[in-house]
Amino acid sequence: MRLIVSQILDFAIYAVMVLAIFSSVMSWIPSLRWTEIGKLVFNLTDPVYMRFRKLFPPLMIKKGVAMDFSAIAAFFTFYLAYALLKKFIVPLIP
């Protein structure tokens, strides 16, 4: 049972990380946002990023240019949650 939970957790965190990377790369090419894959990726990632944008608003570099750190914050937060679950919760499963 522990192995199954561990594998599900591994798959989930890697899926989230891949989505975060796709979202970040696709945000550099605005026309990709309106493709079918782009819509799917942004529909899955934007609700999560919006919560992080409230904590870390985009940094304005100059007029019309901003750095958004929400993807990086989400990436590290999910990885930290993954590491903590693997270390402390998974070993408790019989």
QUIBELWO-V278312 format. One line per field, one symbol per residue. phi: phi as a letter, one per 40 degrees, with the letter a starting at -180 (. if undefined). A space follows every 10 residues. Layout:
phi = ???
//
This chain:
phi = .ccccccccd cccccccccc cdccccccbd cccccccccc cccccdcccd cccccbcdcc cadgbbbbcc ccccdccccc cccccccbcd cccc
//
